[in-house]
Amino acid sequence: MQIYLPIAEMSVNVFVILGLGGGVGFMSGLFGVGGGFLMTPLLIFLGVPPAVAVGTEANQIVASSVSGVLAHWRRGNVDIKMGLILTAGGFVGSTLGVYLFRWLRGLGQIDLVISLCYVVFLGIVGGLMLVESLQSLRATRKHANAGTTAPRRKLHQHSWLHRLPFKMRFRRSKLYISAVTPALIGLFVGILAAIMGVGGGFIMVPAMIYLLGMPTAVVVGTSLFQIIFVTANATFLQSTMNHTVDVVLALLLLLGGVIGAQIGARFGAKLKGEQLRSLLALIVLGVCLKLLVDMVSTPGELFVMGAGGKH
């Protein structure tokens, strides 16, 4: 069953888009990520213009994140105080990112920048997460075979980050750290949300675990809470300033995403933190490899009319 996308100016199969939305929603509830790091490349692979894929995907992330947050909220896995500070930084970052997106699009370089950002960030984050999670799993298995208990991972290591001013107590996360650190993380992730069409969870989740020292169970729900507001801001600005949000495509992705997020949250509750990080790392690296291959391979058509310009 085909349907026409007015902004993307192409026809797509309804069931394929619904399936993609459901799969990404499942990942949202399972890992605490918006799933845009996977959906945006998949939409581009289907032929959706990169600028439209970025703008529209941010809209779908809002819906799947809301659904995922509700599931984690019922389990008490959302640190509201931490989420609000991350959101404040994210609002500033996403606004700056949309203006940067508009400037790069005017130069005709936005497609290249989107692909490069995905390859660099997905490769670094996926590699680091995979190494750390495999080490944790190996240590746990070693202690299990020896009949001993694995030492508890420290919530955080003291560094220069903990000497920053404006310290606050986050009781749900059992932390007493500077509010500057999560605000800066939110700022950076907000810029990525606008440029890459992602919720930023693939950056946010490891940053909250390794930089802030938050427990993995709380990280997932809090990450989704922050993603809701930052991507909503990015969607509004992309729609009003760059006109790159395809409502028809967004609604189809939204429908599948809401259902998938609820299912993912239930599965996530049955897996350990190390297992979740390992799975997420493998998926991130897989997407990175696919994008890298597409960038270095010879395109089927060497010349494309009207690519990269303003509409």
C-alpha positions as CSV (number, residue, x, y, z in Angstrom):
1,M,0.0,0.0,0.0
2,Q,1.7,3.2,-1.2
3,I,1.2,6.7,0.2
4,Y,2.6,10.0,-1.1
5,L,4.8,12.2,1.2
6,P,4.3,15.8,0.2
7,I,7.4,17.3,1.7
8,A,9.7,14.5,0.8
9,E,8.0,14.4,-2.6
10,M,8.0,10.6,-3.0
11,S,5.8,7.6,-2.4
12,V,6.5,4.9,0.2
13,N,5.0,1.7,1.5
14,V,2.8,2.3,4.5
15,F,3.7,-1.0,6.2
16,V,7.4,-0.5,5.8
17,I,7.2,2.9,7.5
18,L,5.0,1.5,10.3
19,G,7.5,-1.4,10.8
20,L,10.4,1.0,11.0
21,G,8.6,3.2,13.6
22,G,7.7,0.1,15.7
23,G,11.3,-1.1,15.6
24,V,12.7,2.2,16.7
25,G,10.1,2.6,19.4
26,F,11.0,-0.8,20.7
27,M,14.7,0.4,21.0
28,S,13.5,3.6,22.7
29,G,11.9,1.7,25.5
30,L,14.6,-0.9,25.7
31,F,17.7,1.3,25.7
32,G,16.5,4.7,26.7
33,V,17.5,6.2,23.4
34,G,15.2,8.1,21.0
35,G,16.3,5.8,18.1
36,G,16.9,8.6,15.7
37,F,20.5,7.4,15.2
38,L,19.0,4.4,13.4
39,M,15.8,5.7,11.9
40,T,17.4,8.7,10.2
41,P,19.9,6.6,8.2
42,L,17.1,4.0,7.4
43,L,14.9,6.8,6.0
44,I,17.8,8.0,3.9
45,F,18.4,4.5,2.7
46,L,14.8,4.4,1.5
47,G,15.4,7.5,-0.5
48,V,14.0,10.2,1.8
49,P,16.1,13.4,1.4
50,P,18.5,13.8,4.4
51,A,17.2,17.2,5.4
52,V,13.6,15.9,5.5
53,A,14.7,12.7,7.3
54,V,16.4,14.8,10.0
55,G,13.5,17.2,10.5
56,T,10.8,14.6,10.5
57,E,12.5,12.0,12.7
58,A,12.8,14.5,15.5
59,N,9.0,14.6,15.6
60,Q,8.7,10.8,15.8
61,I,11.2,10.7,18.6
62,V,8.9,12.9,20.8
63,A,6.1,10.3,20.6
64,S,8.1,7.2,21.2
65,S,10.0,8.9,24.1
66,V,6.7,9.9,25.8
67,S,5.5,6.4,25.6
68,G,8.8,5.1,27.0
69,V,8.9,7.6,29.8
70,L,5.4,6.6,31.0
71,A,6.5,3.0,31.2
72,H,9.7,3.9,33.2
73,W,7.9,6.4,35.4
74,R,5.6,3.6,36.7
75,R,8.8,1.8,37.8
76,G,10.3,4.9,39.5
77,N,13.2,5.1,37.1
78,V,13.1,8.8,36.2
79,D,15.2,11.5,38.0
80,I,13.1,14.6,37.4
81,K,15.6,17.1,38.9
82,M,18.4,15.8,36.7
83,G,16.1,15.6,33.7
84,L,15.1,19.3,34.0
85,I,18.8,20.5,34.1
86,L,19.6,18.3,31.0
87,T,16.6,19.8,29.3
88,A,17.6,23.4,30.0
89,G,20.9,22.8,28.3
90,G,19.3,20.9,25.5
91,F,16.9,23.7,24.7
92,V,19.8,26.1,24.2
93,G,21.7,23.5,22.2
94,S,18.9,22.5,19.9
95,T,18.1,26.1,19.1
96,L,21.7,26.8,18.1
97,G,21.8,23.5,16.2
98,V,18.8,24.5,14.0
99,Y,20.4,27.8,13.0
100,L,23.6,25.9,12.2
101,F,21.5,23.4,10.2
102,R,20.0,26.2,8.2
103,W,23.4,27.8,7.4
104,L,24.9,24.5,6.3
105,R,21.9,23.7,4.1
106,G,22.3,27.1,2.4
107,L,25.9,26.2,1.6
108,G,24.8,22.8,0.2
109,Q,26.9,20.8,2.7
110,I,24.2,19.5,5.0
111,D,24.0,16.0,3.6
112,L,27.8,15.5,3.9
113,V,27.8,16.9,7.5
114,I,25.0,14.6,8.6
115,S,26.8,11.5,7.3
116,L,30.1,12.5,8.8
117,C,28.5,13.2,12.2
118,Y,26.9,9.8,12.2
119,V,30.1,8.0,11.3
120,V,32.3,9.8,13.8
121,F,30.0,9.8,16.8
122,L,28.5,6.3,16.3
123,G,31.9,4.8,15.8
124,I,33.4,6.4,18.9
125,V,30.5,5.9,21.2
126,G,29.7,2.4,20.0
127,G,33.4,1.3,20.3
128,L,33.8,2.6,23.9
129,M,30.5,1.2,25.1
130,L,31.2,-2.3,23.6
131,V,34.7,-2.5,25.2
132,E,33.4,-1.4,28.6
133,S,30.3,-3.7,28.6
134,L,32.4,-6.7,27.5
135,Q,34.9,-6.1,30.3
136,S,32.0,-5.8,32.8
137,L,30.4,-9.1,31.5
138,R,33.8,-10.8,31.6
139,A,34.5,-9.7,35.2
140,T,31.0,-10.8,36.3
141,R,31.4,-14.3,34.7
142,K,34.9,-14.6,36.3
143,H,33.6,-14.0,39.8
144,A,30.6,-16.2,39.2
145,N,32.9,-19.1,38.2
146,A,35.1,-18.5,41.3
147,G,32.1,-18.4,43.6
148,T,32.7,-14.8,44.6
149,T,30.7,-11.6,44.2
150,A,31.8,-9.1,41.6
151,P,32.9,-5.8,43.2
152,R,30.2,-3.1,42.9
153,R,30.9,-0.5,40.2
154,K,31.5,2.9,41.8
155,L,28.8,5.4,40.9
156,H,31.4,7.9,39.8
157,Q,35.2,8.6,40.0
158,H,36.2,11.9,41.5
159,S,37.7,14.2,38.9
160,W,37.9,17.9,37.9
161,L,34.2,17.6,37.0
162,H,33.3,17.2,40.7
163,R,35.1,20.4,41.6
164,L,32.9,22.6,39.5
165,P,30.6,25.1,41.3
166,F,26.8,25.0,41.7
167,K,26.6,21.6,43.3
168,M,23.2,20.0,43.7
169,R,21.9,16.8,45.3
170,F,20.1,14.4,43.1
171,R,18.5,11.9,45.5
172,R,17.0,9.6,42.9
173,S,20.4,9.1,41.3
174,K,22.2,9.2,44.6
175,L,24.6,11.9,43.4
176,Y,26.0,15.2,44.7
177,I,27.6,16.9,41.7
178,S,27.8,20.3,39.9
179,A,24.7,21.2,37.8
180,V,27.1,22.6,35.2
181,T,28.1,19.2,34.0
182,P,24.6,17.9,33.0
183,A,23.8,21.3,31.6
184,L,26.8,21.1,29.3
185,I,25.9,17.6,28.3
186,G,22.4,18.7,27.5
187,L,23.8,21.6,25.4
188,F,26.0,19.3,23.3
189,V,23.3,16.7,22.8
190,G,20.8,19.4,21.8
191,I,23.1,20.5,19.0
192,L,23.3,16.9,17.8
193,A,19.5,16.6,18.0
194,A,19.1,19.4,15.5
195,I,21.9,18.5,13.1
196,M,21.5,14.7,13.1
197,G,17.7,14.3,13.7
198,V,18.3,12.2,16.9
199,G,17.2,12.4,20.4
200,G,20.8,12.1,21.4
201,G,20.3,9.1,23.6
202,F,23.3,7.3,22.1
203,I,25.5,10.1,23.5
204,M,23.3,10.9,26.5
205,V,23.1,7.4,28.0
206,P,26.9,6.7,28.2
207,A,27.6,10.3,29.3
208,M,25.1,9.9,32.2
209,I,26.6,6.6,33.2
210,Y,30.3,7.3,32.8
211,L,30.6,11.1,33.4
212,L,27.8,11.7,35.9
213,G,27.9,8.3,37.5
214,M,24.1,7.6,37.4
215,P,22.7,4.1,37.9
216,T,21.9,2.4,34.5
217,A,18.2,1.8,35.6
218,V,17.7,5.5,36.3
219,V,19.6,6.6,33.2
220,V,17.1,5.1,30.7
221,G,14.0,6.8,32.0
222,T,15.8,10.2,32.7
223,S,17.3,10.2,29.2
224,L,13.9,9.7,27.6
225,F,12.4,12.5,29.8
226,Q,15.0,14.9,28.5
227,I,14.6,13.8,24.9
228,I,10.9,14.6,24.8
229,F,11.4,18.4,25.3
230,V,14.6,18.8,23.4
231,T,13.4,17.1,20.3
232,A,10.0,18.9,20.5
233,N,11.9,22.2,20.4
234,A,14.0,21.0,17.5
235,T,10.9,19.8,15.6
236,F,9.1,23.1,16.0
237,L,12.1,25.1,14.8
238,Q,12.9,22.8,11.9
239,S,9.2,23.1,10.8
240,T,9.0,26.9,11.1
241,M,12.5,27.8,9.9
242,N,13.6,25.1,7.5
243,H,10.3,23.5,6.4
244,T,11.7,20.0,6.5
245,V,9.0,18.2,8.6
246,D,6.8,15.8,6.6
247,V,3.6,15.4,8.7
248,V,2.4,12.3,6.8
249,L,5.7,10.5,7.4
250,A,5.9,11.7,11.0
251,L,2.4,10.4,11.8
252,L,3.2,6.9,10.4
253,L,6.4,6.7,12.3
254,L,4.7,8.0,15.4
255,L,2.0,5.3,15.3
256,G,4.5,2.5,15.2
257,G,6.9,4.1,17.7
258,V,4.3,4.5,20.5
259,I,3.4,0.8,20.4
260,G,7.0,-0.4,20.1
261,A,8.2,1.7,23.0
262,Q,5.8,0.0,25.5
263,I,7.0,-3.4,24.4
264,G,10.7,-2.4,24.6
265,A,10.3,-1.1,28.2
266,R,9.0,-4.5,29.3
267,F,11.9,-6.3,27.7
268,G,14.4,-3.8,29.2
269,A,13.3,-4.6,32.7
270,K,14.4,-8.2,32.2
271,L,18.0,-7.5,31.1
272,K,21.0,-6.5,33.1
273,G,22.7,-3.2,32.6
274,E,25.8,-4.7,31.0
275,Q,23.7,-6.7,28.5
276,L,21.7,-3.6,27.5
277,R,25.0,-1.6,26.9
278,S,26.4,-4.5,24.8
279,L,23.4,-4.8,22.6
280,L,23.2,-1.0,22.1
281,A,26.9,-0.8,21.2
282,L,26.6,-3.6,18.6
283,I,23.6,-1.8,17.0
284,V,25.4,1.5,17.0
285,L,28.5,0.0,15.3
286,G,26.4,-1.7,12.7
287,V,24.8,1.5,11.6
288,C,28.1,3.3,11.6
289,L,29.7,0.6,9.3
290,K,26.8,0.8,6.9
291,L,27.0,4.6,6.6
292,L,30.8,4.4,6.2
293,V,30.5,1.9,3.4
294,D,27.9,4.1,1.6
295,M,30.2,7.1,1.9
296,V,33.2,5.5,0.4
297,S,31.5,3.4,-2.3
298,T,30.9,4.8,-5.8
299,P,27.3,6.1,-6.2
300,G,25.0,4.5,-8.8
301,E,24.4,8.0,-10.3
302,L,27.3,10.4,-10.4
303,F,25.2,13.5,-11.1
304,V,22.0,14.4,-9.2
305,M,19.9,17.4,-10.2
306,G,19.0,19.9,-7.4
307,A,20.9,18.2,-4.6
308,G,21.7,20.1,-1.4
309,G,20.2,23.4,-2.3
310,K,17.4,25.5,-0.8
311,H,13.8,24.7,-1.7
